[in-house]
Structure formats: structure tokens, C-alpha cells
Amino acid sequence: MVEEIDTTEIKDELPLLVLRGLVVFPHMVIPLLVGRDKSVEALEEAMVEDRLILLAAQKDETVEEPETEEIYDMGTVAQVKQLVKLPDGTIKILVEGLKRAKIDEFLQEDPYFKIRLQEIEPEEKESKELEALMRSLVNRFEEYVKLNQKLPPETMMTVANVEDPGRLVDVMVSHMSLKVDQEQEILQAVSYKERLKQLYKLLDEEIEVLEVKDKINSEVREQVEKRQKEYYLKEQLKAIKKELGQDEEMSDEIEEYRTKIEEADLPEEVEEKALKEVDRLTRMPPMANEGVVVRNYLDCILDLPWNEKSQDRLVLDDAEEILERDHYGLEDVKDRILEYLAVRKLTDEMKSPILCLVGPPGVGKTSLGKSLAEAIGREFVRLSLGGLKDEAEIRGHRRTYVGSRPGRIINAIRDAGTNNPLFLLDEVDKIQSDFRGDPAAALLEVLDPEQNDTFTDHYLELPFDLSDVIFITTANVTHTIPGPLQDRMEVIEIAGYTEEDKVKIAQEHLLPKQIENHGLSEDQINVSENAIRKLIRNYTRESGVRNLERKLAGVCRKVAKEVVKGKERLSRVTVQNVDSYLGIEKFNYGEVDEESQVGVATGLAWTKSGGDILKIEVSVVPGKGKLLLTGKLGDVMKESGQAALSYARSKIEEFELEEDFHENYDIHIHVPKGAIPKDGPSAGITITTAIISALSGRKVNSKVAMTGEITLRGRVLPVGGVESKVLAAHRAGIETVIMSEENEKNLDEVPDNIKRDLEFKFVEHMDEVTDTALLKEE
């Protein structure tokens, strides 16, 4: 327990705690949070002495560190009853106000305020006038308590028996919600008479505000009661009419629904279902929640294009012109699309195959869908499936609650306005599944031509014919697409663009588009072909052209800034000054041009962004025969490293290796760019070449890149992604590409100009790889 302080023994020098937005009165017990440095110091000084401290408010509560002139000179001496230090460094205290005191002099300002105080005690004696003022104030406060709903009736108990006029005022103020300046005025008042009069005036103002507020609340309450009464009387009137046999006419809303259903020319099953729902609506109370569900359902049925079709415009020459206009290259994909259109022109009964465009980001998969829609004259609808987990997003929610809605397939058809749009399902390889179902399984019905003529959405509960819809899907990879779903689609691979393709695309499509988007004209900016080539080589590394377009946009922004600043002459972007527009180069084009080295081989890898080259480094150091693999490699690449080492041990005599190298040396295999996960069966021959090079001391030709897996007997196995890997080799400046003989057939996918620039070595055995890749000893 904290000792009670004898208020007659209060020292005239005390630390000062400055309050922000708060005034403490005598006899008030209140918790405070202390966080400012000076306040904490003052509090610690008070705790060392006799727990006494002066509490005074600052004039402007927005000031963080008030000066002496910004502090009210009248405050309250208080005793710290409790103190608790909080984890965030602030201190929570419980203080009790003891008596008024005036700041006579500031003795110090740092590290805390210390003042000399002067106690303020009125010298008035009891009088009839004081007693009358106190009684009037108590009566007025009782009215205030009755009007203020925040104060309990028991509040009057705390003031009813207070006989001291000063204490009466202090207790009343502690129960009122006053502004800081109003409270400070009462605290500043010295005489009892002045305090009582000031508080009486404030009570009058507060009571007047509360009476106006109570009047407004009463008027609002009367209006609500009036509406409820009208509703009750209307319901009574309906019941009386029904008893008298006077049927009420169908409401305008119900009649409107019936008219719309009759004029909509809906299929027989759909019309029957809709009219049944209208009948249900007539038997429901107007404000029932179920009525909202029925209205939304009827609106959905009437909004769907049950019989609205787009007429196909199947002119192959026009379609070919549109595809050539919007996309450069991609000849195989364009041919397949034109074949598809030709077959549709010859037969209307053909079930539409589902085309799946697979390729890295930025190669134009989505825009191909838009071009196809324009070519055949159909509405274009795009739905992104990336990250979709809930099966209800495809099939819809059942109509069991107010927030239910149809699935995204039906919603998209409704937005299209026709029942045969071209429907693009984007990112089909990124569908996920959890406890809410498997959206990929739900798509099986949507994409199956044998089933989707009666696709039933859970919300709609009616079959909707999707057989005339042309579905096209896009994906970055195929291995993450579920097997049954992939089985329903015809996969068309889009490997990426060659450097020449990118140059043409930039000149004919991307640059004119960005010049227009940035408010420029061809008289203000000129980007040379060699500058574009440098952008492709040194500022982007991708199979598509998305980053290339961003870099061209960056150049246009810089030129736009120059134009706004007043530059009038043509801005020429050349190889020499392109770095002044885009900063330092991001990539080292042709890094394979470095000197051939021992233990460093170049492999070809496939990534989600297309093909890439991969350096594999091998270091041989004295040790105990350990094999160390680093570079964030997956299990398949680790196994390739072990198989490569076993093969190298079988070639000790051929490459004149030390017989016991596997016991006396540690072999460290490292693939740089360690932050990027790497895995796959394509690095076997590359790892083997690097190991043999490191053990034999023979250099690996830096102009040679390879891809393929190896068996323990040295046989070279075929791999996938040949087109992407060859494009990456050409992009990096490789001269010779080694791959399995079984991959020769895959070169048909590679553009002819790329094949002319590269030399291909098709091998069956690892011996052929080392003959080509390892340089002869000097």
C-alpha cells in the first residue's frame, strides 16, 4: 500500500509532468501513459523522493516537446499510486490529485522540468451564497446525468454528500466530457464562487446540446415507428381483401418478369423453370431474403444469351492477313490456326478441338487468341485460371444463401452477350486444388466436346450448351497440367523468338506502339536497328518480347522528358548512347566467347522463360574421394553427377588419369547462379565432360554447348526442349551444339536461319562428345 501524503507537508520544489490533452483535478484518480523522455525522467525523480509530482497541461497538444511558455502555470500536485513499465518502453502510472498549485518558477528544464510551486487555497468562508450555488449546481448536474446516457444513475451518489465546494466542483468535472481549455479555466479559478459559477455555465451549455440531441433521436424514432405502423396496416389490408375474395392484382415486378420470360424465346426447359420461380416469388413476403435469391436467379436466366450467336466470318485470306499483321514469325502456329479455320468452313458439325498454346511468358499466346477472335468475327472472352483453388469458381455456388452466384464460365458467357464466343482460358498450368475441390477436374466437363453441350452450373441448375464455344488455353509448361485435362487439348508449342524475329517485332510493332503511347512522333525519336539489337542482347534475356517492350518504353520516357524540357531536334538512340537511356548493361551477351578453360563446360538448359546456357564448373582438390555438388541442384542433377563420375573412373587409361584419383582427390561440381533452383535430365554429358577435363587437364572448347543424359556405359540419351535450347545457343554465340542422335528429328522445329548459323553434332556415345568438346593437348 502507498502511504497517504499529508497535504500540509508538500515541498515547494517538485518535478513537473507535462500532460497532453488532459487536465487532472484534485481528488481525481486516473491512469496515465508516460512516454516522453522528460516525463520519464521527472517520474523517476518523483519515485526516488516521496512519489509527489506536479501535473500541468500543455497549451497546444500537437507540440511534441513544449517549452516553459507553452505550459499552463496552474496544475495539480499528485501522488503516484502505482507504476508499471510496459514492454514498448512506456510507463503506465496511477495518480491521485491532491491539491491545486501554481508554478512560481522553473528551476531546471533538463533532463526534466523542476519547478518551485505556490499552493493555492481560497480563503473564502462558508456563506449562504456558496450554499445556494452548490445546491443549484447539484440540481443542474442531476439533469445532466439524466440526459447523458453514458453516465450511470449512480453518478449522483458520488456528489450528493459532498459538502466542500472545491471538492464538489472537482468531482463533477471528472464525470463530464469537457475540452481541455474549459477544464483548465475551472482549474485556474481560485475562489470557490468563481469555480461554481463557471461550472454552472458549462453545465447549462452541455444540457442544451444534450436536449437537442435527444429531440433529434425522438423524431427519428417516431419516423421509424410510423413506417412500421404503415407496413402493419398494409399487411392487414391485404388479409382483409383476401378474406373478402378480392384477389390483389399481380405486382408490377411479377408482371414484368412474366413478360420478359415470354418475350425472351427461351428453351422450353428453361422457360418452365423460370415461370416456376416467378410463382414462388408471388408467395413470398416482399422483404424476405429468399426473394432476393429468386430475383437474382431470374435476372441471371434472362441475361444469358440462350439463342444469341455470332456469325462466323471464315475468310482464310482475311484471317491470314490479321495474323500476319499482329504477329511476326510463329509460322507453325499460324498454319495450325488456319488449318483449324479451313476445317470449320468445310463442316459445321465438327466438334471444336481445344487448342493449348504452350510457351514461355511474352511470346504472344494471349494476343494470338485475340487475333483469332477478330479473324473469325467472334466475341473475345479471357479468363485467368492462375492460382484458382475453388471448384465453385468453375461450376458456381448452389442457391442456398443470398451471396451465391454462377461460376466464372457462365458469368463470362453472360458478359460476352453471345453463346459462341472465343473463350481464352489463361494460365491453365497454374490451377491448384485444396479442400474446396479440384477446379481442373471441373474443367473436364467444360472442355470435353462430348459433354459440354449440356454443361450444368450449380447455380443455374439448367443445362447450357457450350459446344459452339471455341476454347483456347494457354500455359507456360505442360508437366503441371493434370493428365486427363491435357488429354482433352491439342498442345501447340511456342518456343520463342530468334534475335532476328525480335528485331523485326520491335521495329514493326513494339516501337511504333510505345512512341504513340508516350505522346511522341517519329520526328522526335529514332532508334537504330543496332541499338535494338543491343537492347535484346545486353538488357533482356527472355524467349518472348515483354521485357524488350518495357526497355523500349523506358527509352521513350527519357525522350518524352527531353521533349517537355524543350528539346526540339530528333533524339537518335544508337549503340553508343543507349546506356545513357537505360543505364548499365544487365547481361553479358556472348559470355561464351571467353577463352577455353579446364573443367568448365557449357550446357543447354530449358527454363519456364525459354532456353538458356548453363556453365558447369568442376574443381579437383586433394582429399579423400568425396563428391561435392553445389548450386542448388535437384535430385536428378545430383544423380547425373554421380553417374558422370562413375563413367570417368571407367576411362582412366583412355584419358591417362591417375588410377586412384577417386581415393586421393575430392571432386567439386558447381553450377553458378546458386540462388536459382536447377534440375532435369539434360546435364549428364556436360557434367561428364567437365569432370574429364578437370582430371585430364584438357580444355573444353568454349564455343561448344551440349545437352543430353548419360548412362553408366556412356550412351547419350535424348532430351526435350530442343528448339528452346538451340535458340538459346544461337542467342549466346555458340558455334557447335552436341546432342543425342535421337534428337535430330527435333531440328525440324528450329527455324532454318538458326540451323544455318550452327553446326550440329549428333552422337550416340560419350566418346564422341569428348572428341568434339575437348581440345587437343598443346
WOUR-V938535 format. One record per backbone hydrogen bond with DSSP energy under -1.0 kcal/mol. CO is the residue of the C=O (numbers start at 1). NH is the residue of the N-H. Records with the same first field share a line. If there is no record, write none. Layout:
BEGIN
CO->NH / NH
END
This chain:
BEGIN
6->9
12->117
14->115
15->54
17->56
19->58
25->28
28->97
30->95
32->93
34->91
36->40
37->41
38->42
39->43
40->44
41->45
42->46
43->47
44->48
45->49
46->51
51->80
53->78
54->17
55->76
56->19
57->72
60->63
67->70
68->71
70->59
73->103
75->101
76->55
77->98 / 99
78->53
79->96
82->94
84->92
86->89
90->86
91->34
92->84
93->32
94->81 / 82
95->30
96->79
97->27
99->77
100->120
101->75
102->118
105->116
108->114
113->16
114->107 / 108
115->14
116->104 / 105
118->102
127->131
128->132
129->133
130->134
131->135
132->136
133->137
134->138
135->139
136->140
137->141
138->142
139->143
140->144
141->145
142->146
143->147
144->148
148->151
152->155
153->156
154->157
155->158
156->160
159->162
164->168
165->169
166->170
167->171
168->172
169->173
170->174
172->175
173->176
176->178
179->183
180->184
181->185
182->186
183->187
184->188
185->189
191->195
192->196
193->197
194->198
195->199
196->200
197->201
198->202
199->203
200->204
201->205
202->206
203->207
204->208
205->209
206->210
207->211
208->212
209->213
210->214
211->215
212->216
213->217
214->218
215->219
216->220
217->221
218->222
219->223
220->224
221->225
222->226
223->227
224->228
225->229
226->230
227->231
228->232
229->233
230->234
231->235
232->236
233->237
234->238
235->239
236->240
237->241
238->242
239->243
240->244
241->246
242->245
245->247
251->255
252->256
253->257
254->258
255->259
256->260
257->261
258->262
259->263
260->264
267->271
268->272
269->273
270->274
271->275
272->276
273->277
274->278
275->279
276->280
277->281
278->282
281->284
285->288
289->293
290->294
291->295
292->296
293->297
294->298
295->299
296->300
297->301
298->302
299->303
300->304
304->306
308->419
313->315
315->319
316->320
317->321
318->322
319->323
320->324
321->325
322->326
323->327
330->334
331->335
332->336
333->337
334->338
335->339
336->340
337->341
338->342
339->343
340->344
341->345
342->346
343->347
354->490
355->473
356->492
357->475
358->494
360->363
362->545
364->368
365->369
366->370
367->371
368->372
369->373
370->374
371->375
372->376
373->378
376->313
379->422
381->424
383->426
385->388
388->432
390->393
391->394 / 395
392->396
393->408
395->458
398->400
401->404
405->397
407->411
408->412
409->413
410->414
411->415
412->416
413->417
421->470
422->381
423->472
424->383
425->474
426->385
427->430
430->387
434->437
436->391
437->434
438->442
439->443
443->447
444->448
448->451 / 452
451->454
452->466
455->464
457->461
464->455
466->469
470->423
471->355
472->425
473->357
474->428
475->359
478->481
482->486
483->487
486->489
490->356
492->358
498->502
499->503
500->504
501->505
502->506
503->507
504->508
505->509 / 510
506->511
509->513
510->514
511->515
512->516
513->517
514->518
515->520
516->519
521->524
524->571
526->573
528->532
529->533
530->534
531->535
532->536
533->537
534->538
535->539
538->586 / 587
543->497
545->549
546->550
547->551
548->552
549->553
550->554
551->555
552->556
553->557
554->558
555->559
556->560
557->561
558->562
559->563
560->564
561->565
562->567
563->566
571->526
573->528
574->578
577->580
578->581 / 582
579->583
590->593
591->594
597->700
599->618
601->616
602->706
603->614
605->612
607->610
609->543
610->607
612->605
614->603
616->601
617->670
619->668
621->666
626->667
628->669
630->671
632->678
634->638
635->639
636->640
637->641
638->642
639->643
640->644
641->645
642->646
643->647
644->648
645->649
646->650
648->651
651->655
652->657
658->661
660->663 / 664
661->665
664->623
666->621
667->628
668->619
669->630
670->617
673->676
678->634
682->708
683->687
684->688
685->689
686->690
687->691
688->692
689->693
690->694
691->695
692->696
693->697
699->775
701->704
703->735 / 736
705->738
706->604
708->685
709->717
711->714
714->766
715->711
717->709
721->725
722->726
723->727
724->728
725->729
726->730
727->731
728->732
729->734
735->759
736->705
737->761
738->707
739->763
740->743
741->744
743->746
744->747
745->748
746->749
747->750
751->755
752->756
759->737
761->739
763->741
764->716
766->770
767->771
768->772
769->773
770->774
773->701
END
